[in-house]
Amino acid sequence: MRRRLRDGGVHVSLILGPAPSRRDTLVRRIRLLVALTIAYNVVEAVVALSAGFAASSTALIGFGLDSVVEVSSATAVAWQFAARDHASQERRERVALRVIAASFVGLALIVGYHAVEALVTGAEADESRTGIVLAAVSTTLMPFLSFAQRRAGRELGSSSAVSDSHQTLLCTYLSGALLLGLLLNAAWGITWADPVVALAIAAVALVEARRAWRGDACCAPAMPGSAAAATGDCGDGCCSPGAVT
């Protein structure tokens, strides 16, 4: 919603955020996208962890754990938007962001430890065709879910929804890295690619933990005349529906 005010002959544009009816539509859309994300990631986690333990693949196990983290993240966002009124949703947002950040840190510590252990001990992962198919499917599907949720979250001005969409996008990058590592191992027997991919998963997870932890301040109203106010984008992928230009 945009209003124009005249102050001393100067027009001032005030962005108030979506109208109530539009807000309700966006909330319903985010609920649906979160439900789809949870459903897919439950399947993804089961398949990845099963294939990972069968092939002794640190990268696949890490990918499966990332899916578990995504489920907890999406569940936190679902809990936030289950609140009936906007004020309650805002109060729950801080808790949801903390859950997302803590989940990322836990993922990074677990996967990073096992990746380093695999590199030091020289443990070799077996070929996993199931993992290759799963990584290819996730690389194709995840960008669409991430884009749809990020777009709705930005319009709504929800840090937690945008943060969760970043986590879904992270799954795309990790799926691509996992696919590359599994193919290198299967085609040329490059076994060290597996723990290296796992370390990449851990590193990116720490970056996303920091992003989620700071997300509660990301959507604060921008100062008049600032770049964030001019674009409605506060950086780190979030937006400010209350920005003034």
C-alpha positions, 0 to 999 in steps of 0.5 A: 500500500503506497500513499503520497503526502505533500510536505512543503511542496515536496511529495513524500511516498510512504510504503505501508505494506500490503493491505489486509486482504492481500496480507491474508492471501500472502499468509495463506500462500506461505502456509501452503509453500511451507507445507510443500517444503516440509513434505518434500524434505521429509522424503528427501531426508529419509532417502538421503540418510538411508543412501548415505549410511549405505554408501558411507557418504559423509556428503549424503548424510550431511545433505540428509541432515540439512533436510532435517534442519529444513523441516525444523525451519519450515515447521518454525515458520508454519508455527509463526503463521498459524497465529490468527492475528498479525501481532502474534505472528510478529511476536513469534517471528523472533523465536522462529528465526532463532530456531532456524539459526540454531538448526544451521549451527547444529548442522554445521558442527555435525557435518563439519566434524564428520567431514574432517574425520573422513579426510583425516582417516582417508575413509572412502564413500561408495557409489550411490545411484540413489543419491545421484537421482535425489540430488538431481531432483532436488536441484531441479525442484528447490529453486521454484519453492524458494523463489515463490516463498521469498517473493511472498515473504518480501511482499509481506515483510516477513524475515522468517519467511524470507530466511526459510526461503534462503534455506530452501535455496541453500538446498539447491546449491547443496544439491548441485554440489552433492551431485557433482561430488557423487558423480566425480566419485562414481565416474572417476573414483575421486573419493575425497570429493565427498568430504569436501562437499560435506565441508562446503555444506557446513560452511554455507550452513554457518553463513545462513545461521548468521543471516537467520540470527540477524533476520529479526532486525533486517526488516526494521523500517528504513531511515528516510533517504537511505538506499534501503528506503529507496528500494524497500530492500534492507539487505540480506534478502529481506524487505521493509514494508514500512520503508519511507521514501 
